[in-house]
Amino acid sequence: MIDKPADSKYPINDMIRQRWSPLAFSNRLVEQELLCSVLEAARWAASSYNEQPWSFIIATKDNEAEFERLLSCLAEGNQEWARNAPVLMLSVARLHFERNGVENRHAFHDVGAAAATLAIQAAALGLFIHQMAGFNVEKTRELFSIPAGYEPVAAIALGYQGDAQTLSERLQQREVAPRNRKVLAKFVFTGSWEQTSPLVANPEQSSS
C-alpha cells in the first residue's frame, strides 16, 4: 500500500491530507452501504440556489455488462488501469436552473463541489477515487441517453487501493511519483490579478 499524505504548509483536515488519486485498485467489491454513504455525501454538497445540478451514472463490477459499457467510454489509456476498479461513475451537469430555465453558469462548479465532497467521504471510509477528463463525451451521450441540456463532466473510478505491482512499469512510475502542488503565492491574490496577497507572501510560500 502506498501512502502519499499532502505536504501541507498549514494544518489541514487529515482526510484532505490523505486523499490522493491512485491508479492501482483492488478487485475487492465496495460494500453497498459504503457506496451509498459516498453518494450521500455528494448529495449534501453546496450548490447555487440549492439546485444540486449533478447526476451520477454508476456501474459496479458485479454487473459486468453495465461496467463494460461505462468502461468503453474511457480513453484507452484510462481503460488500462480503470478496468481494475470495482466502481465506475460518470458525473453529469444540468446546465439550466430547474426553477426558471435560465442558464446555470455555476453548474460545473457545483458538480465539482459534489465530487470533492464525495472524494473526502470516500477517504474517510478508506476508499479512493480517481477522476478522469479522458473519456468520450459523445459516446456517453449516446450510450446513456443523456438529453440536451445536460453535459457529461468527468469519469470517476472508485474502490479500495490495490497493489502498484499490478500496473505496467510506466504506470507504476506515476503511482509512486511524489505529489506536487503550486504554492499559495501562485494563486492567492489581493488588489490586482497575479498580485500575490500579503497573507501568503512570505519566503516559504513564495518559493517554487
Stockholm file with secondary structure:
# STOCKHOLM 1.0

chainA/1-208         MIDKPADSKYPINDMIRQRWSPLAFSNRLVEQELLCSVLEAARWAASSYNEQPWSFIIATKDNEAEFERLLSCLAEGNQEWARNAPVLMLSVARLHFERNGVENRHAFHDVGAAAATLAIQAAALGLFIHQMAGFNVEKTRELFSIPAGYEPVAAIALGYQGDAQTLSERLQQREVAPRNRKVLAKFVFTGSWEQTSPLVANPEQSSS
#=GR chainA/1-208 SS CCCCCCCCSSCCCHHHHHCCCCSCBCSCCCCHHHHHHHHHHHHTCCCGGGCCCEEEEEEETTSHHHHHHHHTTBCHHHHHHHTTSSEEEEEEEECBCTTTCCBCTTHHHHHHHHHHHHHHHHHHTTCEEEEESCBCHHHHHHHTTCCTTEEEEEEEEEECBCCGGGSCHHHHHHHHSCCCCCCGGGTCBSSSTTCBCTTTCSHHHHCC
#=GC SS_cons         CCCCCCCCSSCCCHHHHHCCCCSCBCSCCCCHHHHHHHHHHHHTCCCGGGCCCEEEEEEETTSHHHHHHHHTTBCHHHHHHHTTSSEEEEEEEECBCTTTCCBCTTHHHHHHHHHHHHHHHHHHTTCEEEEESCBCHHHHHHHTTCCTTEEEEEEEEEECBCCGGGSCHHHHHHHHSCCCCCCGGGTCBSSSTTCBCTTTCSHHHHCC
//
